[in-house]
Amino acid sequence: MNRRDVIISSGWLLGYGLTSASLSTLFLSCQAEAKLDWQPVFLSKNQAATLAEVTETILPKTDTPGAKELGVPQFIDKMLKEVLGEGDQKAFVAGLEQIETDSKKQHRKAFAECTQEERNALLLAMDKAAATQPPSVWGITLAPPKPTDFFRNLKSLTLFGYYTSEDVCTKILSYDPVPGAYIACMPVAEVGNAWSE
């Protein structure tokens, strides 16, 4: 075998290697469903994957757990199935689809494939475009309420799921019951200063 035959053979070998890698990537990208480590009860797997990445972008993992770690996407999925009405369900699914459409339009890729900066920019634009609600006092709105925007609902459900999760309630937030626990026998030295009236 001469040098020319070796170069041609190695070129063919390299071509086969690149072609098989490209084809396997192409076939894997054509799969209809996204991979999740949980089974959605209302949303499709692709919608649930988008929801998981959106909630993690809103509440990312820092020194405290992120939204995905605490099961916020599963919480929202279950709320959609068991609590929200049909109109709210359709609006929510349409909103998730709009996030994917905007992502593909602006960045030419799905929301889950975007960088953190691209995700943040997309959600900040949605937040600015969302209608603000009128002021309220003790839960009573002071003006006629506007229809709630999808992104406001999404943020509300994300925060609700996060702050009512067991880990956040027991390990992160402090709980000071009012009027307080009844301790029958406590030494006066442990009480501290008396309250003035």
Rosetta blueprint (number, residue, H / E / L):
1 M L
2 N L
3 R H
4 R H
5 D H
6 V H
7 I H
8 I H
9 S H
10 S H
11 G H
12 W H
13 L H
14 L H
15 G H
16 Y H
17 G H
18 L H
19 T H
20 S H
21 A H
22 S H
23 L H
24 S H
25 T H
26 L H
27 F H
28 L H
29 S H
30 C L
31 Q L
32 A L
33 E L
34 A L
35 K L
36 L L
37 D L
38 W L
39 Q L
40 P L
41 V L
42 F L
43 L L
44 S L
45 K H
46 N H
47 Q H
48 A H
49 A H
50 T H
51 L H
52 A H
53 E H
54 V H
55 T H
56 E H
57 T H
58 I H
59 L L
60 P L
61 K L
62 T L
63 D L
64 T L
65 P L
66 G L
67 A L
68 K L
69 E L
70 L L
71 G L
72 V H
73 P H
74 Q H
75 F H
76 I H
77 D H
78 K H
79 M H
80 L H
81 K H
82 E H
83 V L
84 L L
85 G L
86 E H
87 G H
88 D H
89 Q H
90 K H
91 A H
92 F H
93 V H
94 A H
95 G H
96 L H
97 E H
98 Q H
99 I H
100 E H
101 T H
102 D H
103 S H
104 K H
105 K H
106 Q H
107 H H
108 R L
109 K L
110 A L
111 F H
112 A H
113 E H
114 C L
115 T L
116 Q H
117 E H
118 E H
119 R H
120 N H
121 A H
122 L H
123 L H
124 L H
125 A H
126 M H
127 D H
128 K H
129 A H
130 A L
131 A L
132 T L
133 Q L
134 P L
135 P L
136 S E
137 V E
138 W L
139 G L
140 I E
141 T E
142 L L
143 A L
144 P L
145 P L
146 K L
147 P L
148 T L
149 D L
150 F H
151 F H
152 R H
153 N H
154 L H
155 K H
156 S H
157 L H
158 T H
159 L H
160 F H
161 G H
162 Y H
163 Y H
164 T L
165 S L
166 E H
167 D H
168 V H
169 C H
170 T H
171 K H
172 I H
173 L L
174 S L
175 Y L
176 D L
177 P L
178 V L
179 P L
180 G L
181 A L
182 Y L
183 I L
184 A L
185 C L
186 M L
187 P L
188 V H
189 A H
190 E H
191 V H
192 G L
193 N L
194 A L
195 W L
196 S L
197 E L
